[in-house]
Amino acid sequence: MITIETLVEQGANVKLEITPSDLKMFAESIVQRTILAQQEEQKAVMQREAEEVYLNTKQVRELLDVCEGTLNLWAKRGYLVPVKVGNKNMYAKSDVRRVQTGGKSESVTSYCKRKNG
């Protein structure tokens, strides 16, 4: 039996006469694929979060060669936002890597040039 999905996947250019049950089956298959894709994405996000490493303020300051005031400013502006663990600020290593590789916004780059220049 040829399904609507099969015709769509093959890129068939045909006119169809569809029964309501055919249309319902097609819609249900789309919903099911969407649900599965979302579940897979959630699993991937959870796995990335579980594998995330966090650094303390001192480690981040040393890695980025910045003072605590700069980290505070970046946190206020949303460029490198810490996660509170108890009374300590911790930074996701992936966020620190983003800043190290130039993933900061233009205004932060300008700020650093003014401060160091």
FENSUL-V534849 format. One record per pair of residues at least 4 apart in sequence whose ideal C-beta (glycine too) atoms are under 6 Angstrom apart, sorted by the first residue. I is the first residue (numbers start at 1). J is the second residue. Records with the same first field share a line. If there is no record, write none. Layout:
BEGIN
I->J, J
END
This chain:
BEGIN
2->6
4->26
5->29
7->12
18->22, 23
52->92
53->93
54->90
55->59, 60, 91, 93
57->89
60->64, 91, 96
61->66
63->96
66->70
74->79, 80
75->81, 82
79->104, 108
80->95, 99
82->89, 91
83->90
85->90
91->95, 96
98->103
99->104
104->108, 109
112->116
113->117
END
